């Protein structure tokens, strides 16, 4: 299953809808390139919608962290939205749940940027 990413704008926030698997190879490259493109266009508020992400491996976790760091270093914010149980558990185990700002619904996630 390939990784897909699409972006949309809501109230000045770029929402990246991801679906598929964020794994070594194509999945993590898609994520990296998408975040780089969004930041390159000058967007500082990024919301990653992981509702349709079925699996993340260690490479995908690394890519999430590196995306988070690069957005933060440029004065932006990156938040996560709609984690599946599997992804939620993975972030709990790796203790990254405390690093990311994670929301369960889009409205509260958008409000959190204000």
Buried (B, 14 or more C-beta within 10 A) or exposed (E): EEBEBEBEEBEEBBBBBBBBBBBBEEBBBBBBEBBEBBBEEEBBBBBBBBBEBBBBBEBBBBBBBBBBEBBEEEEBBBBBBBBBEEBBEBBEEBEBBEBBBBBEEBEEBBEBBE
